[in-house]
Amino acid sequence: MANKKITIEGLAGMIGKGFAGVDKRFDAMDKRFDRIENILIKQQNEKIEALEKRINRLEEALVVK
């Protein structure tokens, strides 16, 4: 195999292409994490609302306010 001379610019380009692929993967992961986070936040809010309703019913039943 012949020795190829690589310029700094060529090397920088190769590294840049490699990081572009990594950036795309991180972007995809960020989107997935955002979706998961939103689902978890929604579930937590629903649980909190359900608990608030139950507490209100208990307070009304005990006539505590």
C-alpha positions as CSV (number, residue, x, y, z in Angstrom):
1,M,0.0,0.0,0.0
2,A,1.3,3.4,-0.9
3,N,1.9,6.0,1.8
4,K,-0.8,8.7,1.5
5,K,-0.1,12.1,2.8
6,I,-2.9,13.6,4.7
7,T,-3.2,17.3,5.2
8,I,-4.4,19.0,8.4
9,E,-7.5,20.1,6.4
10,G,-8.1,16.6,5.2
11,L,-7.8,15.2,8.8
12,A,-10.0,18.0,10.1
13,G,-12.6,17.1,7.5
14,M,-12.5,13.4,8.5
15,I,-12.9,14.2,12.1
16,G,-15.7,16.6,11.3
17,K,-17.6,13.9,9.4
18,G,-17.2,11.6,12.4
19,F,-18.6,14.1,14.8
20,A,-21.5,14.9,12.5
21,G,-22.6,11.3,12.9
22,V,-22.3,11.5,16.6
23,D,-24.3,14.7,16.7
24,K,-27.1,13.1,14.8
25,R,-27.2,10.2,17.3
26,F,-27.2,12.6,20.2
27,D,-30.1,14.6,18.6
28,A,-32.1,11.4,18.2
29,M,-31.4,10.4,21.8
30,D,-32.4,13.9,23.0
31,K,-35.7,13.6,21.2
32,R,-36.3,10.2,22.8
33,F,-35.4,11.4,26.3
34,D,-37.7,14.4,25.8
35,R,-40.6,12.1,24.9
36,I,-39.9,9.9,27.9
37,E,-39.6,12.9,30.2
38,N,-42.9,14.3,29.0
39,I,-44.7,10.9,29.5
40,L,-43.3,10.6,33.0
41,I,-44.3,14.2,33.9
42,K,-47.8,13.6,32.6
43,Q,-48.1,10.4,34.6
44,Q,-46.9,12.1,37.8
45,N,-49.3,15.0,37.2
46,E,-52.2,12.5,36.8
47,K,-51.2,10.8,40.1
48,I,-50.9,14.1,41.9
49,E,-54.3,15.1,40.7
50,A,-55.8,11.8,41.7
51,L,-54.3,12.1,45.2
52,E,-55.6,15.7,45.5
53,K,-59.1,14.5,44.7
54,R,-58.8,11.7,47.3
55,I,-57.6,14.1,50.0
56,N,-60.4,16.5,49.2
57,R,-63.0,13.7,49.6
58,L,-61.4,12.7,52.9
59,E,-61.5,16.3,54.1
60,E,-65.1,16.6,53.1
61,A,-65.9,13.3,54.8
62,L,-64.2,14.4,58.0
63,V,-65.4,18.0,57.7
64,V,-61.9,19.3,58.0
65,K,-61.1,22.6,56.3
